[in-house]
Amino acid sequence: MPVSGNATYIPTMNEFYAHWGTCNTALGASPLLAVPPGKPSCSRAQFDALTQSLLGAQTAVQSAINDQEIARGDLDLQKAALLKTLNAFVDTMEAYYQGTKFYNAKPSVPGVGDGQERFTRPMVDAMTLWEKLNAGPAPAGVTLPLLVDGSVEQSSFASGIAALQVTYRTEAGAEQNVNVARTDRDLIQEKAYDIMKAYRLAVPAKCSQFPNLLATLPKLTPEPGHTPDPVQASATLVPPRTSHVVWDPSQDPDVDYYDIEGTNGPVWKADDAINLGRVMAGAPTVFDATFGLTQPGTSVALKVFVVLKSGNRAGSATLVVTRPA
């Protein structure tokens, strides 16, 4: 299959590797080398090692994304808990502290989607004001030290804010790890593309006496032609962690196969998607993927791609599967 995105590299490299073996068998004592311009030559064994490196790099990206999603989920839970306490604190001030010197210092309430600085500043304002309320005179209806939301103390609220800062740092580190893993993966893919391009030039030069090898040379880019209509697909969770994907068969007469691709998290990211499997045309249009849902509360985004014999393809709508928390 031609290269048309991150998820297509491994299947394409597998096709080149298989073809390369046939070439080497035909050539006998003089196996084929691919020589990208200005770069070292590459043997079939070295190309196989590169494929394994790319598999590892793709797994590292998905693992880093998973860590980032977990950190973000933890962040959301902590922010929601702090917001609940802050709202109760503000309600207490509205009910009992109007007309006091403390009332004008009442903090605003941020949104759960606000960034770190905008979210934490009013939390810190409430924390310090709460401390002052505890040291001040108790208005009618209030017992000091002040408890809000039934039982939450100022020290517990302060500890929650401190823990939130740690989680923000964890999430930032996870995001950095994703970026580093993506860079490592992309460098391998660039190297693989150059080698496959060089291989396509080497085969006609070395194997002109073998027409069958020329005729079956793997494609690196799609051929001219039409793009298929996307298929209608759906995905459901089979507990504990399997995504059950089904789709309507394509009616395009040139359909060759279907590729199922996925990425960690509830949002489809084409640049991070990996190939989960392939279903040939005419086979039952169903696929079970044990991918990504490693922990309760995690999600995966999936697509079914219909691929024509020309290499042109189209993806379904994004299918999101979530493992309950």
N, C-alpha and C positions, 0 to 999 in steps of 0.2 A: 504494500500500500504506500502511497506517497506520503511525505511528511506534510502535515497540515495542522500543526499544533503540538503542544508538549506531549499529549497522550499517544501520539502516533509514532514517536521515535522508536520505542522498543519493538513494536510489531514490524516496522519498516526495517530496522536493523536485523531482526530475525530473518526476514526474507533475503536480505543481502548476504547474511551469513550462510544460509542454506545454498544460495546460488553460487557463492564463493567456493563452497565445498565441491560442487559439481564441476566448476572450472578447474580446480586444482586436480581433481581426478582425471579430467581430460588432458591436462597439461603434463601430468606425470612428474618427472624429476625437476621441472622448473615451475614451481607454484607461483601464482599471481601475487604481485604486490601492488597496493594502491599508494600513489605518491602525490599527496596534495602539494601544489606549488609552494616552494620555499619552506616545506615542513618535512619531518622525518617520514620515511616509508612505513607502511603498515601491513603486516601479514594478517592472515585470517585468524590466527590464534590471538594476536594482539587486538584485533577488532572484537573478538569474543570477550576478552578481558575488559575492553572498553564498555561493552554492553552490560557486563556485570557491574561495573563501576556506576553506570548510569542508573541501573536498577536500585543500587544502594543509595545513590544521591536522590532519586525520586522518593524513596522510602523516608529518607531523612527530612525532606521537605514536608511530607505528609505528617510525620511525627512532630515536627516543629509547629506546624499549623494546629495540630491537635492540642499541643501544650498551650498554644496561644488561645485557642477556644476555651480550654479549661480555665485559664487565668482570667479571661474575660467573663466567663460564667461566675467565677468566684467574686470578681469585682462587682458584677451586677447584683449579686445576692447581698454583699456587704453594703452597697449603696442604698439598696431598698430598705435594709434594716435601719441604717442611719437616718434615712429620710422619714421613716415611721416615727422614730424618736424625736427628730427635729420638729415635725409637725405637731406632735403632742406637746413639746416644749413651747412652741409658739402659741398653741391653743391655751396653755396654762397662763402665759403672759397676757393674752387677750382677756382672759376671764378674771384675773386677779391683780394684774400689775398696771392697768391703765391708771393714769394720774400719778404714778410714781416716777422717781428719777431714772428708773431702769427702762421704762417703756420705750423711749425713743431709740434705745440701743437694740431693740428687738430685731433679730436677723431676718433677712429674706429667705425664702425657701427655693433652692435650685431645682432644676429638672434632673431626672435620673439619667438623661442622655448628655448632660453637660460635661465638659472636659474637666481635667483634674483640678486646675486652679479655680475655675468658676464653681465647681462643686464643693471643694473642701474649704474655701474661704468662709462661707456662712456657717459651716460646721464648726470651724475653729472659733468664730465669733460667738456662737451659741455656747460652746464649751467654756470660754472665759467668762461670758456673762453669767452663765449658770453658777460658776464659782463665786461670783460677786453676789448673786441672789442668796446663796447659802450663807454668806457672811453678813448679809444685811438684815434689816427688820422683816419679819414675816407679816405680810398683809393678812387681813381677815380671810379665812378659808384655806390658808396654806400652812403646812407643817414643814419646818426645816430640819435637816437638809431636804431639799426638794426632790421628790420622786415623780417622774413623769411616766405616762403610759402604764400606770399601775405599780411598777416596781423598779424602773431603770434609774440608777444613780448617776451622778455627774462623772464619777470615776470610770464607770462602765462605758459611758458615752465617749470619754476621752480615750479609753483603750481601743474602742472601735475605730476611732479616727486614726490612731497610730497604726492599727492593723491594716487599715485601708491604704495608707501610704506605702506599706510593705508590698501590698498586692499590686499597687500601681507600678512599683519598681519591677516586680515579677513579670507583669504583663509587658512592660517596656522591654525587658530582657528577652522575653519570648518572641516579641516582634522582631527584635534584632537577630535572633537565631533563625527566624524564618527568612529574613533577607540574606543572611550569610549562606544558608542552605540553598536558596534559589540561585545565588551567584555561582556556587560550586556546580550545581546541576546544569546551569546554562552554559558554562564553560565546556563541560563534557559534551553537551549537545552540539555546540558549535564545532568541536573537534570531530564528532561523529559525522556531521553533515559534510564537512570538507572531505573526509575519507570516502564517504559514499559517492560524492560527486567525482572524486578521483577514480574510484572503482568503475564508474560508468564510462569513463574515458579509457581505462586500461583494458576492459573486456574486448571492445572492438579491435584494439591494437594487438592484443595477445591471442585472441580466440576467433579470428576471422574465418578459420577453417572449420568452425563448429557453428553452423547457422542456428542450431537449436538453442545454443547459449545466448546468442544475440537476440533471438526472438523472445526469450524468457527473462531478459535483463530487467531487474526490478525497477519500478518507477521511483523517482525522487520528488517529482512534482506532478500534480494531476494533469491529465490530458485535456485538450479543449473539449467542450461539450456542455450539456445542460447539468444543472444542479437538481437533485431529486427533491421532491416534497418531503418535509419531515413527517415522521410517523407519530401517531397518537399513542402515548405510553402512560403507564401509571406504576407506582411503586408503593408497597406496603411493608410494614415490619412483621417479620416472623420472629417472635421472641426466642432468645434474648437479643440477638444482634445481626440477623440476616435481613437484607433488603430483597424482597421478592418483586422483580421487575417483569412486567408483561407489556406487550405492544401489538398494535395491528400490523399485519404484514404490509410492506410497501407494494403498491401496484405498478411501480416502475418496471418495465420489462428488462432493464439493464442492471437491476440490483444484484450485487455480488455477495454481500454479507452485512451484518449489523455489528457495530462495536458499542460496548457499554463502557462508559467512562464515569469517573467519580472524583470528587474532591471533598476533603474534610470541611465541616461547617455547613451552615444552612444556605450559604450564598455560593452560586456557581462561579468558579474562577477558572476560566479556560487555560490560563497560563500555568496553573498548578494541577490540572486534571491528569489522572493516569488511566491507562487502559486496564479495565477489570476483566475483560473477556470478549470473545467473538462468537457470534452465532451465524452460521452460513445460511444463505437464502434457501428456502424450502424446509428448513428445520423448524421445530416448534419455537414460536417467538416468546420465549420466557427465559429468565436468567436470575439465579440466586447469587447475590454478592455478600460475602462476609467481609465487609470493608468498613473501617472507620468507626463503627459503633462499639468501641472498646469499653466505654464506661457509661453508666447511666447519665442521662442528660445531654449526651453528644448527638450531633446530627451529621448527615452527609447529603451532598447535592449530587444528583446523578443525571445523566442524559443517555439516550439511545440514538446512535448515529446510523443512518442508512447510507451505505457506501456502494457506489456504482462500479462497474468494471473499469471505467475510466479513472477511478480514484476520486471523483467528485463526490461530495457527501453533504449531509445536512443533519443537524441535531434536533432532537425533540425539545419540547419545553422542559425546564428544569424540574426534576422530581426530588423533593426533600423528604427524607426519612429521619425520624427522631426516635431515639431510645428514651423511654420515660425516665425521669429522674428518680 
